[in-house]
Amino acid sequence: MLKKAIRQILEDSRPYGWVLEPDAKRILKLSGIPVPAGRVVQSARQAVAAAKKLGFPVVAKAVGITLIHKSDAGAVILPIGDESQLEQAYHRLTGIKGCQAVLVEAMGRGLELIVGGKIDAQFGPVVLLGMGGTGVEIYHDTALRMAPLKRRDVDSMIKCLRARDLLNGFRGSRPVNREALVELMLNFSKLLVKMADKVESIDLNPVLCNPDGCLAADARIILDAGYAAGTDKPEPDTGGKRPSSRA
């Protein structure tokens, strides 16, 4: 069962059809999925105060109900190394059409992965793991499994990736925290199953993984059209079939 706070966020997001990033990250945090420390601000002064607490460098993002694809709108600025750069970034972001606030976050570092989930009409909740960042649509290096995941499923997904050596440490680099990645994937899978009647998809891109841990640096939750409109979502007919292990 979903926590009351998560149900309320989803309910409040129904008029938009999707969950704004700060609220999406609240859902993730409530579900045991690490996210960067951050604060939503309404002025350059608040942005600087937030950054002083978080520590530079930081990331700044425009927040607005029409800004679903932030990168396409130039609504993400990083890295921001000092107060002057942050003030300039704030004014630039608030000049973007549809910007209602600015999210200032601590800047994470690590290997960029993508973790995604969708509710397939035939198979129900399915989870994707792949190499993420801006190259995700170029490399198509992903693995797919039905939810809920078990630990062996996550291990299998990692082994399916062509770039798996990057996770294990490549040419002297330290391996990512495998246990943290597995835990993130398992918690994500549980969340997707619990929200299956309310969402269409969840995308975490990038998920930043390093030797110390993993966190979801960006999050987008698209609501099911029927749920957003106030109608029930039909249960998927799996027909006893399972999807391919590769996407």
Secondary structure, 3 states (H helix, E strand, C coil): CCCHHHHHHHHHHCCCCEECHHHHHHHHHHCCCCCCCEEEECCHHHHHHHHHHHCCCEEEEEECCCCCCCCCCCCEEEEECCHHHHHHHHHHHHCCCCCCEEEEEECCCCEEEEEEEEEECCCEEEEEEEECHHHHHHHCCEEEEECCCCHHHHHHHHHHCCCHHHHHCCCCCCCCCHHHHHHHHHHHHHHHHHCCCCEEEEEEEEEEEECCEEEECCCEEEECHHHHHCCCCCCCCCCCCCCCCEC
